[in-house]
Amino acid sequence: MRIRRRAGAGGPGRRDGQRQEGPEDPARRTARLRRRRRLLLVGALPATVLVVLTAWCLAVFGLTLAAGRAYTDGDYETASSRYRQVAALNPWLEQWRVHYNIGTALYSAGDLTGAQGLLETALEEVPQEESIDPETGYKPADSPECRVRYNLALTHLALAAQAQDEGGTQAFEEHVGAAARAAGECEVPSPQSADDPSQDPSASPSGTPSGDPGTAEPQEQPSSGGSSAATPSPEPGSPTPTPSAEASPQTSSSAGPSQEASVSPSADPDDEREQRLRNRNQGSPEGGGTVVPGDDQDGSDYRPW
């Protein structure tokens, strides 16, 4: 009886290993919900930051790509407008590249004054190149600093040419001197060759500067020499030999009265004797003259012996 009481001491509806739960304490429920919200917030914050950062990178990259395409197509106004949108979206990373892109687009669009200001700003922000080529004495032309200096020098030279056309001698000299100072230790073009910027705007906000579109390598010209299988020309006065597919002696056109093909002698003695016998069998005298069988010579019908 005691065992039965212990087994059923829990009362009806209660199983072994489980306890009867009553209404949850309101304080405990509030703490549990607060802890759950905190965990959701902590987990959602990095995801939100990641989504925003991805959208920002896609916007900057897309606008930069669209601006570069517009620049390539010659629509410099659209290119400069899109580069300005990139500058508004990216006020932190590689600002020298942002100003360099806008300045280059403005230069190509003809806004030389705006291009000068932005390229000077880019020159202040660009990383300085330390290495110098010992052979030329200049810094590498593909370095970021030289790219900015090159386009800035082109802008000053274009302004100098504009001032010269307008008759401003003093402004011309000032811009020429400014171009020399902008060049620094980088190789820049002379005033006569300052037509177009050789450096395109950068294709991406974080990539390496783009290449020089004006330095395409020349195409290889076809060779004008003769064929490698050409044979030396014959000596003057001798007939031109014709190629033969066999190893037999070569033939040439004869200048005799009969205008028939004669056989030219070979330098080999055996071939010479064979040729002499062949001439005798065909009715040709040993002197080399051609005698056609059936012709009358000395009043008699000639026959080979």
C-alpha positions in Angstrom: 0.0 0.0 0.0 2.9 2.3 0.7 4.4 1.7 -2.7 1.1 2.6 -4.3 0.9 5.8 -2.4 4.4 6.8 -3.5 3.7 6.0 -7.1 0.5 8.0 -7.2 1.7 10.7 -4.8 2.0 13.1 -7.7 -1.7 13.1 -8.3 -3.5 12.5 -11.5 -2.2 14.0 -14.8 1.5 14.1 -13.6 4.2 12.0 -15.2 7.6 10.9 -13.9 10.4 13.4 -14.8 8.0 16.3 -15.3 6.9 19.0 -13.0 3.6 20.8 -13.0 4.1 24.4 -14.3 1.8 27.1 -13.2 1.4 30.6 -14.6 4.7 32.3 -15.5 5.9 35.0 -13.2 5.4 38.4 -15.0 8.9 39.6 -13.9 10.6 36.5 -15.3 8.6 36.8 -18.6 9.6 40.5 -19.0 13.2 39.6 -18.4 13.1 36.8 -20.9 11.5 38.9 -23.6 14.0 41.7 -23.0 16.9 39.2 -23.4 15.4 37.9 -26.6 15.1 41.4 -28.1 18.6 42.2 -27.2 19.9 39.1 -29.0 17.9 39.9 -32.1 19.2 43.5 -32.1 22.8 42.3 -31.7 22.4 39.8 -34.5 20.6 42.2 -36.8 23.0 45.1 -36.5 26.0 43.5 -38.3 23.6 42.2 -41.0 22.2 45.7 -41.5 25.7 47.2 -41.7 26.7 44.6 -44.2 23.7 45.3 -46.4 24.3 49.0 -46.3 28.0 48.7 -47.1 27.2 46.4 -50.0 24.7 48.8 -51.4 27.2 51.7 -51.0 29.9 49.8 -52.8 27.6 48.8 -55.7 26.4 52.4 -56.1 30.0 53.8 -56.1 31.2 51.1 -58.5 28.2 51.4 -60.8 28.4 55.1 -61.1 32.2 55.0 -61.7 31.7 52.4 -64.4 29.0 54.4 -66.0 31.1 57.6 -65.9 34.0 55.8 -67.5 31.8 54.5 -70.3 30.5 58.0 -70.9 34.0 59.3 -71.0 35.0 56.6 -73.5 32.0 57.5 -75.7 33.0 61.2 -75.7 30.1 62.4 -73.5 32.3 64.4 -71.1 29.5 66.3 -69.5 27.7 63.2 -68.5 31.0 61.7 -67.3 31.8 64.7 -65.1 28.3 64.7 -63.7 28.5 61.0 -62.7 31.9 61.5 -61.2 30.5 64.2 -59.0 27.8 61.8 -57.8 30.6 59.4 -56.9 32.3 62.2 -55.0 29.1 62.8 -53.1 28.7 59.1 -52.2 32.4 58.6 -51.4 33.8 61.5 -49.2 36.3 59.2 -47.5 38.2 56.8 -49.7 41.0 57.9 -52.1 39.8 61.4 -52.6 42.7 62.1 -54.9 41.3 59.7 -57.4 37.8 61.2 -57.2 39.2 64.7 -57.9 41.5 63.4 -60.5 38.6 61.8 -62.4 36.4 64.9 -62.3 39.3 67.1 -63.3 40.2 64.9 -66.3 36.6 64.8 -67.4 36.3 68.6 -67.1 39.5 69.1 -69.1 38.1 67.0 -71.9 34.8 68.9 -71.7 36.7 72.2 -72.2 36.3 73.5 -68.6 40.0 74.2 -68.1 39.6 76.5 -65.1 37.5 73.8 -63.2 39.9 71.1 -64.3 42.9 73.1 -63.0 41.3 73.5 -59.5 40.4 69.9 -59.1 43.7 68.6 -60.4 45.6 70.8 -58.0 43.5 69.4 -55.2 44.2 65.9 -56.4 47.9 66.7 -56.5 47.8 67.7 -52.8 46.1 64.4 -51.9 47.9 61.9 -54.1 50.5 59.7 -52.5 54.0 60.9 -53.4 56.2 58.6 -55.5 59.6 58.0 -54.0 61.4 56.0 -56.7 63.2 57.6 -59.7 64.3 55.9 -62.8 68.2 56.3 -62.9 68.2 56.1 -66.7 65.7 58.9 -67.4 65.9 60.8 -64.1 62.1 60.9 -63.9 59.6 59.2 -61.7 57.6 56.3 -63.2 55.0 57.6 -65.6 52.4 55.1 -64.4 52.6 56.2 -60.8 49.5 58.1 -59.4 51.6 61.2 -58.7 52.8 61.4 -62.3 49.3 60.8 -63.7 48.0 63.8 -61.8 51.0 65.9 -62.7 50.7 65.0 -66.3 47.1 66.1 -66.7 47.7 69.2 -64.6 50.6 70.2 -66.8 48.4 69.6 -69.9 45.7 71.9 -68.4 48.2 74.7 -67.8 49.6 74.3 -71.3 46.0 74.5 -72.8 45.4 77.6 -70.7 48.7 79.1 -72.0 47.6 78.4 -75.6 44.3 80.0 -74.9 45.9 83.1 -73.5 48.3 83.3 -76.4 45.4 83.2 -78.8 43.7 86.0 -76.9 47.0 88.0 -76.9 47.7 87.7 -73.2 51.5 87.5 -73.1 51.7 87.7 -69.3 49.1 85.0 -68.8 50.8 82.8 -71.3 54.1 83.0 -69.5 52.5 82.4 -66.1 50.7 79.2 -67.3 53.9 77.9 -69.0 55.8 78.4 -65.8 52.9 76.7 -63.8 53.1 73.8 -66.2 56.8 73.4 -65.5 56.2 73.5 -61.8 53.3 71.0 -62.1 55.5 68.6 -63.9 57.9 68.3 -61.0 60.1 65.2 -61.5 57.6 63.6 -64.0 58.0 63.7 -67.7 55.4 65.8 -69.4 54.7 66.8 -73.0 56.1 69.9 -74.6 53.7 72.8 -75.3 53.5 71.8 -79.0 52.2 68.3 -78.2 49.6 69.3 -75.5 46.4 68.4 -77.3 44.6 65.7 -75.3 45.0 64.2 -71.9 46.7 60.8 -72.2 45.3 59.5 -68.9 41.7 58.3 -68.8 39.8 58.7 -65.5 40.1 55.7 -63.2 37.8 52.8 -63.9 37.2 52.0 -60.3 37.4 53.9 -57.0 39.8 51.5 -55.4 41.7 49.9 -58.4 44.9 50.9 -60.0 45.0 53.9 -62.3 43.9 53.2 -65.8 46.4 52.9 -68.7 47.4 55.4 -71.3 45.0 55.2 -74.3 47.4 57.2 -76.5 50.3 54.8 -76.3 49.0 52.0 -78.5 51.8 50.0 -80.0 52.2 50.2 -83.8 51.0 47.3 -85.8 53.6 45.1 -87.4 53.9 45.8 -91.1 54.1 42.9 -93.6 57.5 42.0 -94.8 58.5 43.5 -98.2 61.3 41.0 -98.8 61.3 38.3 -101.4 60.4 34.7 -100.8 63.0 32.5 -99.0 62.7 30.0 -101.8 63.8 32.4 -104.5 66.7 31.2 -106.6 69.5 33.4 -107.8 68.9 35.0 -111.2 70.9 33.5 -114.1 73.9 35.2 -115.7 73.3 37.8 -118.4 72.9 36.3 -121.8 71.7 32.9 -120.7 68.0 31.8 -120.9 66.0 31.8 -117.7 65.7 28.2 -116.4 62.3 26.8 -115.7 61.7 24.6 -112.7 61.3 20.9 -113.4 59.6 18.3 -111.2 62.0 15.6 -112.3 65.8 15.2 -111.8 66.3 15.3 -115.6 68.3 18.0 -117.3 66.6 21.4 -117.5 65.2 22.7 -120.8 65.3 26.2 -122.2 63.7 27.8 -125.3 66.1 27.6 -128.3 66.9 30.6 -130.5 67.3 28.4 -133.6 65.3 28.7 -136.8 63.0 25.8 -135.9 61.9 27.4 -132.6 61.7 24.0 -131.0 62.9 23.1 -127.5 66.5 22.0 -127.4 68.2 20.2 -124.5 70.8 22.1 -122.6 74.0 20.0 -121.9 74.7 18.9 -118.4 78.0 19.4 -116.6 78.3 15.7 -115.8 80.5 13.7 -118.4 78.2 10.7 -118.3 75.2 12.9 -119.0 77.1 14.5 -121.8 77.8 11.2 -123.6 74.3 10.1 -123.1 73.1 13.4 -124.6 75.4 13.0 -127.6 74.1 9.4 -128.3 70.5 10.7 -128.0 71.3 13.5 -130.5 72.7 11.0 -132.9 69.7 8.7 -132.6 67.3 11.6 -133.1 69.3 12.7 -136.2 71.1 15.7 -134.7 74.7 16.2 -135.6 77.3 16.4 -132.8 77.8 20.0 -133.5 74.6 20.8 -131.7 72.4 21.8 -134.6 68.9 20.5 -134.8 67.9 18.3 -137.8 64.3 17.3 -138.2 63.9 13.7 -139.5 62.4 13.8 -143.0 64.2 16.9 -144.2 66.2 16.7 -147.4 69.9 17.5 -147.0 72.3 17.5 -150.0 69.5 16.2 -152.3 69.0 12.9 -150.3 66.5 11.8 -147.7 68.4 11.8 -144.4 67.8 8.8 -142.2 69.3 8.0 -138.8 71.7 5.1 -139.0 
